[in-house]
Amino acid sequence: MMNLIKILKEEDIPKKYVDTPIGELIRYHNFNMPFKEYDTAQILVGMCMDNRNQLNMPPNFAYIIRTGGGNLRYSEFKVSYAIAIGRIKYIVLFGHNNCGMVNLVSKREDFVNGLCELAGWTRERAEEHFMNFATMYEVDNEIDFVVNESERINAKYPGIEVVPLFYNIDDNLIYFIQY
């Protein structure tokens, strides 16, 4: 079973991350640590495109890839770029509660109606679009998904530290996932 570990003080950060960009990210976001200046990115952050997820971190600290559900499957070239050109050695992937990609199939009618009403699409085109892509982006469970996605990315890039984290939109804090 997976547990969320709330990080409220320095001692709550797992020792292996204390002196890494992961520890710094936690300090910036959860503890409001004063920002340092960075000339280059220290970390890659993969997270959901949800507007309720806003990380507190300094300019130039991170590459950020935002996708539905934090799914990086279709962003792997960008991940490779951050590693090869940006020299990134740490990746954090965020899941969050109340993610709109969970049970996406239940949002089919709203999705289709929204594209028809707002984008001027025909119903047939909107339905086909949903059916072609919904299964690629649907998330069953936010925590399970981010852990599995982290393991997948880590297998692809074994020399990189990939860590799943959880962003709680209720208290705007970052949590570690114990699994």
N, C-alpha and C positions, 0 to 999 in steps of 0.2 A: 504494500500500500504506500502511496505517496503522501507526504506531508508538506505543508507550507511552513517555512521557518521565517517568522517576522524578524526583521533586522532593525532594532531600535538603538543599539549602541555598538561601539567598536568591537566589543568582545563577541557580538553575535555573528560577525563576518567569519566564515570558515577560514582557518589559518592559511590554507593553501592559496587563498585569494587576497589576503591582506595587502601584500606588497605588489599587486598587479593592477592593471587598468580596471579589472572587475571590481576590486576593492575601492578604487578611486570613484568609479561610477556610483557605487552604493553610497559612498560618503557624500558625493555631490548631491545625489538625489534625496536620499533619506535623511541625511544629517545637515544639509545646506552648507557643506564645507565651502569656504571661499575658493573661487575659481583660480586655477593656475593658468598660465598662458601656454599654448601649444602651437608649434609650427607644423606638426604633422599629426594625423590621426593615430590614436593609440589602440583602438578597438573597433570592431564592426558590430553594430547593433542591428539585429533583425527583429522587427516587431510589426504588429498589426497596423493597418492604416487608420484604425479607429481614432477619431478626433479626441476621445477622452484620455488617450495615452499621451502624456507630454512629459518627457524626461527633462530633468534639471541637470544640465551639464554645460561646460564651457564651449565656446566656439573652437572649432578645429580638433576637438577631442575624439570624435567618432565619425566613421562612415555609418550611414543609416539607410537601411533598406526597409521600406514599409510596404507590406502587401496584405491582402485579405488573410486574416488568421495568422500572419507571420510566416506564411508558407514560402520558403525559399526555393522550392523545387524548380521554379521557372526563372530564378534569378541567379543561377549558379555561375554564370560568366561574371556577374558583378561581384560575387563572393571571391572568385578567382582573381579578379582585378585587385580587389582590396588586399588580398594576400600577396600576390606577386609584385604589384607595382607599389601599393601602399605599405607593404612590409608588415601587415597586421599579423599578430600571433595569437590574438584573443578574439573570440566571437561570443556574444551573448544573444540568445533568442528568447523573446518574451512571449508568453501567453498572458491572457488577462481574462478576468471574469466578465460575464455577460457579453461574450463575443458574438457579433452578428453572423459569423460564419458557422456557428453551431446550429445544427438543424436547419441549414439553409433551404432545404427542400420545402419546409413549411412556409417559407417567405416567397414562394414562386408567384403567387397571384399579385402580391404587392410589387414584386420586382417587374413583372410583365406590365402591370398597369402603370407603374412609374415610368418605364421606358416609352410606353405609348403616349402618356400624357405630357411628359416633360421633354423627351427627346424626339418626339414626332415619329416614332417607329410604328410599323404595322404590328398588330397583335401576333401574327404568324412569325414575323422576324424576331420579336422579343421573346416569344416562347422557344423558338429554335436556339436563340442565343443562350437562354437560361439552360436549356437541356444540354447544350454542347459544353458548357463550362461549370455548371454548379457542382458536379461530382468531383471536379479537379480541385475545388476550393473549399468544399464542405469540411468542417471540423466536427468530430464526434464529441470530444471532450477536450477542453482547453489545455489542461495539465498533461494529459496523456499525449496530446498532439505535439506540444512543445518539447517534451522529453524525447519522443520518437524522432522528431525532426532534428533535434540536437544530435542524437545518436547517428542519424543518417549523414548529417554534415560532417560529424567527426570521423566516420568511416571513410568518407571521400577525401578528407584532409587530415590524416592521422597526426601530422606534426603541429596541428593547431589546437589550442584549448577551446572547446566549445561547451558552453554552460547554459542550461535552460533556467530561466528566471520567470517569475510571475509578477505582473503588475496588477495591483488591486485597485480598481477604479473607485472603490468606496472610500479608501483612505489615502490613495495616491502614493502608496509605498511599494517598494520593490521587495519581494520575498525570494528566498532560495527555495528550491524544490528538493526535498529529501526523497530519494528513490533507491 
